[in-house]
Amino acid sequence: MRNTPSIAQAQSPPNRHSALGNRQSGSLLDPDFLRKLDLLEIIFRRNVVGRREGDRPGQQRGGRIEFADYREYSPGDDPRYVDWNVYARTGRLFIKEFTKQEAVLACVLVDASASMGFGEPPKLLHAKRLAAALAYLALIGGHEAQLAAFAADAVLWSPRHAGRPDIHAIAGFLEAVEPAGPTDLLAALRAFRERVHERSLLILISDLLAEGGGQRGLRLLGSQRFDLGVLHVLSPQELHPPAVGAVRLTDSETAAAQDLVVDAAALDHYAERLNAFCEGWRAFCQRHDIRYVETSTATPFEECVLGYLRRGGLVR
């Protein structure tokens, strides 16, 4: 049996069917919430650099234009960028210069392993909605977005989106993803590195219930100057499981089973291990300059995005 601290998720029956191609109905983001997202922006850190555009702002695709400085007018400069207010005060011609943030790729990697199907509501549904919101925020900020879902050693990639957000295409990709198979964080992170060569933002959304390797992969990406974030999704049934007495627990990903008694003492021990597990991930991310947000599927989705992600430094 995997050495993970989760009791509740292990009660889900094993699912051996490949999950990355079945469609389910439903909308991930409603129009009212999209209007609230329009007031936010995703935060890029290490990899966003400004480019001086001189007197020709706006020619690069994507990104954001901001005023940077003035310089004196020279013959041949475009008179559209003369600041006539300065000329009225000083009698001298000055050209406005701008800083342009180039479009940066935001890649959201969603864990679609069997354990993500556990919970009410399921962890995977919460992860899909978070992924859709983050992709939308990247696109309305003038950046690019790509989504990926992984289970076992398989990774399914969406097209690379740029320009006006197509929320239907984003939702369509995510709604086709269903939970199945074991978790392999290291394989997914390696697949990302093999596919994406420019420095970019990578946000991993997962319950992190895996046998090692994930932290090693994140350390490697951090050393290569990728900007990293981890959204740790757990269900209320995992955070606060009930005392159910004698029970056989079956691992949802390996089908390994174990008989034990889930009483008050067992739950106390479980809570200690779960807390140590989460604190271990939080401390790891803090040491390696990775933004970490822990969230429960019981948290209302709007509160998660508008509150938790803001406090975690992923949006503002």
RANOR-V588510 format. One record per backbone hydrogen bond with DSSP energy under -1.0 kcal/mol. NH is the residue of the N-H (numbers start at 1). CO is the residue of the C=O. E is the energy in kcal/mol with one decimal. If there is no record, write none. Layout:
# RANOR-V588510
NH	CO	E
NH	CO	E
This chain:
# RANOR-V588510
4	2	-1.7
11	8	-1.6
12	9	-1.5
34	30	-2.0
35	31	-1.8
36	32	-1.1
37	33	-2.2
38	34	-1.6
39	36	-1.4
40	37	-2.3
43	314	-2.7
51	100	-2.3
53	98	-2.1
56	53	-2.2
63	142	-2.0
66	99	-2.5
68	97	-2.8
71	95	-1.8
73	93	-2.4
77	74	-2.3
81	78	-1.9
82	79	-1.5
83	94	-2.4
84	82	-1.1
87	83	-1.7
88	84	-2.1
89	85	-1.4
90	86	-2.6
91	87	-2.8
95	71	-3.6
96	81	-2.4
97	69	-3.4
99	66	-3.7
100	51	-2.7
101	64	-2.3
102	49	-1.2
106	144	-2.3
107	201	-3.4
108	146	-2.4
109	203	-2.8
110	148	-3.4
111	205	-2.6
112	150	-3.3
114	181	-3.2
116	113	-1.5
117	114	-1.8
118	115	-1.4
123	118	-2.2
124	116	-2.6
126	122	-1.6
127	123	-2.5
128	124	-2.7
129	125	-2.1
130	126	-2.2
131	127	-2.6
132	128	-2.6
133	129	-2.2
134	130	-2.4
135	131	-2.4
136	132	-2.2
137	133	-2.3
138	134	-2.2
139	135	-2.0
140	136	-2.5
141	137	-1.1
142	139	-1.7
143	138	-2.4
144	104	-2.3
145	161	-2.2
146	106	-2.1
148	108	-2.2
149	156	-2.2
150	110	-2.3
151	154	-2.0
152	182	-3.4
154	151	-2.4
156	149	-3.0
158	147	-2.9
161	145	-3.3
170	166	-2.1
171	167	-2.8
172	168	-2.5
173	169	-1.9
174	170	-1.9
175	171	-3.1
177	174	-1.6
178	19	-1.9
180	112	-2.1
181	15	-1.4
188	184	-1.8
189	185	-2.5
190	186	-2.4
191	187	-2.3
192	188	-2.0
193	189	-2.1
194	190	-2.2
195	191	-1.4
196	192	-3.0
201	105	-2.6
202	227	-3.0
203	107	-2.7
204	229	-2.7
205	109	-2.9
206	231	-2.1
210	208	-1.7
212	210	-1.7
217	213	-2.2
218	214	-2.2
219	215	-2.5
220	216	-2.0
221	217	-2.1
222	218	-2.7
223	219	-2.1
225	222	-1.6
226	221	-2.1
227	200	-2.2
229	202	-2.1
230	291	-3.2
231	204	-3.2
232	293	-3.1
233	206	-2.1
234	295	-2.3
239	235	-2.1
240	236	-2.7
245	262	-2.3
247	260	-2.6
249	258	-3.0
251	256	-3.2
255	251	-1.9
258	249	-2.1
260	247	-2.3
262	245	-2.9
263	261	-1.1
267	263	-2.4
268	264	-2.1
269	265	-2.1
270	266	-2.5
271	267	-2.7
272	268	-1.9
273	269	-2.2
274	270	-2.9
275	271	-2.4
276	272	-2.3
277	273	-2.5
278	274	-2.5
279	275	-2.8
280	276	-2.3
281	277	-1.7
282	278	-2.5
283	279	-2.8
284	280	-2.2
285	281	-2.5
286	282	-2.2
287	283	-2.4
288	284	-1.6
289	286	-1.1
290	285	-3.2
291	228	-1.9
293	230	-2.5
295	232	-3.0
297	234	-2.0
299	296	-1.6
304	300	-2.1
305	301	-2.3
306	302	-3.2
307	303	-1.9
308	303	-1.5
309	304	-2.3
311	307	-2.7
312	308	-2.2
313	310	-1.7
314	309	-2.4
315	309	-1.2
316	41	-2.0
